[in-house]
């Protein structure tokens, strides 16, 4: 198959676009109802959070450069890893792709003018800022030292400022709920003519599955964090064993949200990847329905896996076994996606651009991280690895390796769509190589450390763990250098980059059918889509013939 | 653009194609929001279930030391308020904004009655020392978990009380708008949504009453 030309319906560069219409100036952004501007504001805010969390991460790695004290006290170290977790999870990974790219793209991909509730959408952004401000206040006041999981009874008795951090996360939860609610209603009610349920882009399906989790799980977390805050402030005894409370109940409540929250983070990453793999292989997605149903399957089964965080918390062997098996179902659904992505690449005409480089990185990290996840879901193995660096490395492979690769892939893939300009491709590839290599050097040593028994969250360690810790810190420096490089050239490209053509990738995604950058209402008139969102084969317009099907995939 | 007639409707937001779709979206959004509210309370109900299982005797006894008659009266008051809200919505479907305002006003009075009884009840608890956690000083129920019962009691009824206040505010705002003729027989979705929210507040109480007062 030859590389597809830009689809004929893609309009040229639009001089009147969302960036300059209806008005420019700070005020027109701050009280905008335009989902694209809100999405961009989320992207800026979450990028700031990423760098804040990154600084905390680097400080942790520098501290662990030597076995003893290096640059900070044990108390500061405890605060650093707590803040690293809180910032990265609540301020970066949960909102970055859904609220940032999702906001920008989901209505366009559905041919809609905006999300269903634009005011709620803006409210969601301000709740994010409010939650971030409250959490930041807590950090300036000294931060918390509980770890991002806030386990009781330590979190209810610590002298550090845990209350503002809890309340900040509580408010951020509402931001997340409103975004999810908006996306579900938008997907149900605002699809343009021709976009039937099986022609909804896979990006939207995956974000939709994310939204379901956001709506159903976040309220429970909100309540739980509020209970911890109340107990910390007033001593009401909810989770306090001294007053009859059950600390393990907290763990159940916490992970009832926080395990599905892992899929709030990774499903949007999969959303991005499904789009990127088609666009850069110039090929129809292989197994649209399999990818779509596996997103919904992950969202569903994700609600029944939380107990695998409690294998060593006094759960019965039966519970542990059942939760272990249920957790492995996630591996099956993920594998379905991976096989379909790989099959999409097969016999495609691949252009190895920066987003594709991140896609390759993503695939490796997801498979490697996912396999270690299946291993961790095995109870007997988990008892050995519980609370070691093996777990840290596992979830960083999925979370950072998955989410950050997808975030960067999305940033480069939709950079022309969002800004109307191009990033420098050469520097893009250099950045991708640095990030992917740096990431591997940071976390592969941590797998080895964990397997040798180095516990997580410890301030000091025996000398035999020294070399691997040095390797990990060196890797983190390369990773940081890569990210700074990406930040620098994107900022330069936003201002001075060359103007992009309407559809630089020849992508057939619905979002490229609007002008670049999109006009304020996305489309001059309501579009109708005759073809599917991932169809690169023009003969697919006709009833499918055997030749049009991707044949002999084995 | 289809539905030119509907486009002329002053309530149609710019990003919707027709008023029908807009109303559909608003309804769906409200139902999803109600789902999040249910889950918010579910966490507390789950905690109640776990602690009731752990401290079965104490919880049963503690629930006999609170005023069941107030709970019963409040249940009747809230169910009646749901009826008046439903009647208000019925008036709205006929385009009778004044009737809606009247019935919503009645519902707000019933909600105030509910809060009044609740205040009497809370005063009793404070006098008796039936308070959460370390503030618990009540002498008649002393078994393990006694203070936890009242912790959960105050959390559940307190959160529900906050929802009653929010619901009242919504009823007042929508009722005033209805009285001023903001809605019509074909567009009255805010009245409907306010009603939905109030019914949820009522529904949650229907679960709270037996859990706390009866069993």
HADDOCK unambig.tbl for C-alpha pairs under 7 A between the chains (distance, minus, plus):
assign (segid A and resid 113 and name CA) (segid B and resid 15 and name CA) 5.22 0.50 0.50
assign (segid A and resid 114 and name CA) (segid B and resid 15 and name CA) 5.88 0.50 0.50
assign (segid A and resid 116 and name CA) (segid B and resid 25 and name CA) 6.69 0.50 0.50
assign (segid A and resid 181 and name CA) (segid B and resid 29 and name CA) 6.48 0.50 0.50
assign (segid A and resid 181 and name CA) (segid B and resid 32 and name CA) 6.59 0.50 0.50
assign (segid A and resid 185 and name CA) (segid B and resid 25 and name CA) 5.91 0.50 0.50
assign (segid A and resid 185 and name CA) (segid B and resid 28 and name CA) 6.34 0.50 0.50
assign (segid A and resid 185 and name CA) (segid B and resid 29 and name CA) 6.00 0.50 0.50
assign (segid A and resid 189 and name CA) (segid B and resid 21 and name CA) 6.47 0.50 0.50
assign (segid A and resid 189 and name CA) (segid B and resid 25 and name CA) 5.96 0.50 0.50
assign (segid A and resid 215 and name CA) (segid B and resid 36 and name CA) 5.96 0.50 0.50
assign (segid A and resid 216 and name CA) (segid B and resid 36 and name CA) 6.13 0.50 0.50
assign (segid A and resid 216 and name CA) (segid B and resid 39 and name CA) 6.79 0.50 0.50
assign (segid A and resid 219 and name CA) (segid B and resid 36 and name CA) 5.90 0.50 0.50
assign (segid A and resid 219 and name CA) (segid B and resid 39 and name CA) 5.84 0.50 0.50
assign (segid A and resid 219 and name CA) (segid B and resid 40 and name CA) 4.81 0.50 0.50
assign (segid A and resid 220 and name CA) (segid B and resid 39 and name CA) 6.11 0.50 0.50
assign (segid A and resid 220 and name CA) (segid B and resid 40 and name CA) 5.46 0.50 0.50
assign (segid A and resid 220 and name CA) (segid B and resid 43 and name CA) 5.58 0.50 0.50
assign (segid A and resid 223 and name CA) (segid B and resid 40 and name CA) 6.07 0.50 0.50
assign (segid A and resid 223 and name CA) (segid B and resid 43 and name CA) 6.64 0.50 0.50
assign (segid A and resid 235 and name CA) (segid B and resid 133 and name CA) 6.07 0.50 0.50
assign (segid A and resid 235 and name CA) (segid B and resid 134 and name CA) 6.22 0.50 0.50
assign (segid A and resid 236 and name CA) (segid B and resid 132 and name CA) 5.34 0.50 0.50
assign (segid A and resid 236 and name CA) (segid B and resid 133 and name CA) 3.80 0.50 0.50
assign (segid A and resid 236 and name CA) (segid B and resid 134 and name CA) 6.20 0.50 0.50
assign (segid A and resid 236 and name CA) (segid B and resid 151 and name CA) 6.23 0.50 0.50
assign (segid A and resid 237 and name CA) (segid B and resid 133 and name CA) 4.82 0.50 0.50
assign (segid A and resid 237 and name CA) (segid B and resid 148 and name CA) 6.77 0.50 0.50
assign (segid A and resid 238 and name CA) (segid B and resid 148 and name CA) 6.75 0.50 0.50
assign (segid A and resid 243 and name CA) (segid B and resid 133 and name CA) 6.92 0.50 0.50
assign (segid A and resid 244 and name CA) (segid B and resid 144 and name CA) 6.52 0.50 0.50
assign (segid A and resid 244 and name CA) (segid B and resid 145 and name CA) 5.45 0.50 0.50
